[in-house]
Amino acid sequence: MVFDPSLPKAGLRFIDFVRRTLVLLGDSPIHKFSLEWKSEKAQHLIYPLIYNALQREVLELHLISPKRQFVPSELFFSKTLVKLTLALGCFARETTTFSVLFPALKSLSLFSVMFAASSEMYGVLLASPLLEEIHIFYDGPYSSFWIKQVWGSSIKRITIFYRSCDLDDSCFIFKTPSLVFLDYSSYVTQDYLVQFDDSLVEARLDIRLWKYYDHVLPLPISLHRTRLSCSV
């Protein structure tokens, strides 16, 4: 089910339609739930829908909030969620009290998502014990919303497209001993800390000087090796 209450003719009537639909479903599980909203005034109407979907053993959850709104961390808990996509919004104002929010999560995608400075949400998401792949996309050259770290013993695939120019004195950290595939595109940074075992099979690297390649789409270089080596 895909619900978009931000459509011009949506309004409260659309929200009521969604509510009635969920009621008619009874206790039936939901396979996929996608929701986009733009108005801050709709937050108190949107949050119960997210909670309802998570309570129905949803497998895929996709949330889009262009206005960079906060979603309370207490909404994020599901024993069945396998795929989570968060796009554009600010998520988790408070520090969560859970050590693991999604014990079955295997795929995590973050598109220009901002986490509150005091929030532990990003780390808790990476703590999902079955997490196998993570996709990170940031295309704002003069804004930074990501701590530039990925860690997790179960992660096998990483895709990163990072176009912020805050890397002069930064360090990218990868602590993923089970990594098999890496697709990395970003401006060059001061330092890299990588911890890969012999599991890495394929890496696609696109590392460039930001002042010469601002807003240029990447041209990945494919490397088929059992180990990753970087040289300048």
ZIZICOR-V965941 format. One record per residue. N is the residue number from 0. RES is the residue in one small letter. PHI is phi in radians with two decimals (* if undefined). PSI is psi in degrees with one decimal (NA if undefined). BURIAL is + if it has 24 or more other ideal C-beta (glycine too) atoms within 12 Angstrom, else -. Layout:
BEGIN
n res phi psi burial
N RES PHI PSI BURIAL
N RES PHI PSI BURIAL
END
This chain:
BEGIN
n res phi psi burial
0 m * 136.1 +
1 v -2.14 116.3 -
2 f -2.03 127.4 +
3 d -2.23 88.1 +
4 p -1.27 -0.9 +
5 s -1.56 -0.4 +
6 l -1.10 150.3 -
7 p -0.91 -39.0 -
8 k -1.78 16.6 -
9 a -1.34 -80.5 -
10 g 1.07 -159.6 -
11 l -1.15 -30.8 -
12 r -1.12 -36.5 -
13 f -1.21 -41.7 +
14 i -1.04 -42.9 +
15 d -1.10 -37.6 -
16 f -1.10 -42.3 -
17 v -1.11 -44.1 +
18 r -1.04 -46.1 -
19 r -1.11 -38.2 -
20 t -1.09 -44.2 -
21 l -1.13 -35.7 +
22 v -1.14 -43.2 -
23 l -1.14 -26.1 -
24 l -1.24 -16.5 -
25 g 1.08 -128.0 -
26 d -1.70 13.9 -
27 s -1.14 137.0 -
28 p -1.27 158.6 -
29 i -1.98 128.8 +
30 h -1.36 -45.6 -
31 k -2.47 134.0 -
32 f -2.32 119.4 +
33 s -2.11 134.8 +
34 l -2.49 130.9 +
35 e -2.22 133.0 +
36 w -2.53 152.8 +
37 k -2.16 -29.3 -
38 s -1.54 131.0 -
39 e -1.14 -25.8 -
40 k -1.19 -17.0 -
41 a -1.60 -0.6 +
42 q -1.02 -45.7 +
43 h -1.17 -16.9 -
44 l -1.60 -29.7 +
45 i -1.35 -43.5 +
46 y -0.99 -42.5 +
47 p -1.08 -29.6 -
48 l -1.20 -41.7 +
49 i -1.10 -45.3 +
50 y -1.08 -42.2 +
51 n -1.05 -43.9 +
52 a -1.11 -42.7 +
53 l -1.16 -30.8 +
54 q -1.31 -14.0 +
55 r -1.71 24.4 +
56 e 1.03 40.9 -
57 v -1.10 143.3 +
58 l -1.66 -34.7 +
59 e -2.22 132.7 +
60 l -2.28 124.7 +
61 h -2.20 119.5 +
62 l -2.13 130.9 +
63 i -2.26 125.1 +
64 s -2.46 88.8 +
65 p -1.07 -20.9 -
66 k -1.43 6.9 -
67 r 0.95 57.3 +
68 q -1.64 157.4 +
69 f -1.58 137.3 +
70 v -1.92 124.7 +
71 p -0.99 136.8 +
72 s -1.13 -25.0 +
73 e -1.18 -14.3 -
74 l -1.30 -24.1 +
75 f -1.58 87.7 +
76 f -2.75 125.5 +
77 s -2.77 136.2 +
78 k -1.51 -10.0 -
79 t -1.98 -16.2 +
80 l -1.07 127.5 +
81 v -1.87 -33.5 +
82 k -2.31 126.9 +
83 l -2.23 129.6 +
84 t -2.19 124.6 +
85 l -2.08 128.1 +
86 a -2.29 126.0 +
87 l 1.29 -27.2 +
88 g -1.54 171.3 +
89 c -1.59 131.3 +
90 f -2.22 136.0 +
91 a 1.26 90.2 +
92 r -1.32 -38.7 +
93 e -1.73 163.3 -
94 t -1.33 127.9 -
95 t -1.29 151.2 +
96 t -1.64 -3.0 -
97 f -1.67 141.9 +
98 s -1.47 -29.8 -
99 v -2.36 120.8 +
100 l -1.59 -38.8 +
101 f -2.25 86.6 +
102 p -1.13 -18.1 -
103 a -1.82 2.3 +
104 l -1.12 130.0 +
105 k -2.05 -25.3 +
106 s -2.32 128.7 +
107 l -2.23 126.7 +
108 s -2.18 128.4 +
109 l -2.17 118.8 +
110 f -2.03 101.3 +
111 s 0.91 42.6 +
112 v -1.59 136.1 +
113 m -1.86 129.2 +
114 f -1.83 140.9 +
115 a -1.04 144.8 +
116 a -1.04 -32.1 -
117 s -1.55 -0.6 -
118 s -1.54 146.3 +
119 e -1.84 15.5 +
120 m -1.05 -43.8 +
121 y -1.04 -46.8 +
122 g -1.12 -36.3 -
123 v -1.20 -36.7 +
124 l -1.11 -42.3 +
125 l -1.19 -19.4 +
126 a -1.37 -2.9 +
127 s -1.01 122.1 +
128 p -1.17 -21.4 -
129 l -1.85 7.6 +
130 l -1.07 122.7 +
131 e -1.95 -29.9 +
132 e -2.46 144.8 +
133 i -2.39 134.7 +
134 h -2.12 125.5 +
135 i -2.22 128.9 +
136 f -2.35 121.3 +
137 y -2.38 122.6 +
138 d -2.10 18.2 +
139 g -1.72 107.0 -
140 p -1.15 -23.6 -
141 y -2.02 23.4 -
142 s -2.51 146.6 -
143 s -2.28 124.7 +
144 f -2.18 7.7 +
145 w -2.29 143.9 +
146 i -1.45 -1.3 +
147 k 1.10 43.8 +
148 q -2.47 141.1 +
149 v -2.36 130.6 +
150 w -2.54 155.4 +
151 g 2.63 128.3 +
152 s -1.28 -17.9 -
153 s -1.69 -9.0 +
154 i -1.25 127.4 +
155 k -1.98 -24.5 +
156 r -2.34 131.1 +
157 i -2.27 130.0 +
158 t -2.18 122.0 +
159 i -2.30 127.1 +
160 f -2.17 106.0 +
161 y -2.20 118.1 +
162 r -2.14 36.8 +
163 s -1.68 143.3 +
164 c -1.68 35.6 +
165 d -1.78 30.1 +
166 l -1.81 0.9 +
167 d -1.03 -39.1 -
168 d -2.10 30.7 -
169 s -1.85 171.4 +
170 c -2.41 125.6 -
171 f -1.49 132.3 +
172 i -2.14 123.6 -
173 f -2.13 114.2 +
174 k -2.11 78.7 -
175 t -2.36 81.5 +
176 p -1.13 -17.5 -
177 s -1.77 12.1 +
178 l -1.10 132.8 +
179 v -1.93 -35.8 +
180 f -2.34 133.2 +
181 l -2.31 124.0 +
182 d -2.11 106.2 +
183 y -2.20 123.0 +
184 s -2.34 118.2 +
185 s -2.89 172.2 +
186 y -1.34 156.2 +
187 v -1.17 141.2 +
188 t -2.05 173.5 +
189 q -1.18 -38.0 -
190 d -2.63 157.5 -
191 y -2.34 133.4 +
192 l -2.07 108.3 -
193 v -2.12 136.2 +
194 q -2.25 88.4 -
195 f -1.99 138.8 +
196 d -1.51 -160.5 -
197 d -1.37 10.1 -
198 s -1.36 -24.2 +
199 l -1.14 125.1 +
200 v -1.92 -40.2 -
201 e -2.39 136.1 +
202 a -2.41 135.2 +
203 r -2.07 114.6 +
204 l -2.01 132.9 +
205 d -2.39 90.7 +
206 i -1.98 125.1 +
207 r -2.49 163.5 +
208 l -1.39 123.2 -
209 w -1.12 -33.8 +
210 k -1.24 -14.8 -
211 y -1.81 -18.1 -
212 y -2.24 29.9 -
213 d -1.07 127.1 -
214 h 1.11 26.0 -
215 v -1.72 130.5 -
216 l -1.13 145.9 -
217 p -1.28 151.8 +
218 l -2.08 91.1 -
219 p -1.08 145.1 -
220 i -1.87 121.7 -
221 s -1.55 130.9 -
222 l -2.19 121.2 -
223 h -1.86 93.6 -
224 r -2.45 160.2 -
225 t -1.44 -13.9 -
226 r -2.36 155.8 -
227 l -1.75 128.9 +
228 s -2.26 138.6 -
229 c -2.17 139.4 -
230 s -2.51 153.5 -
231 v -2.06 NA -
END
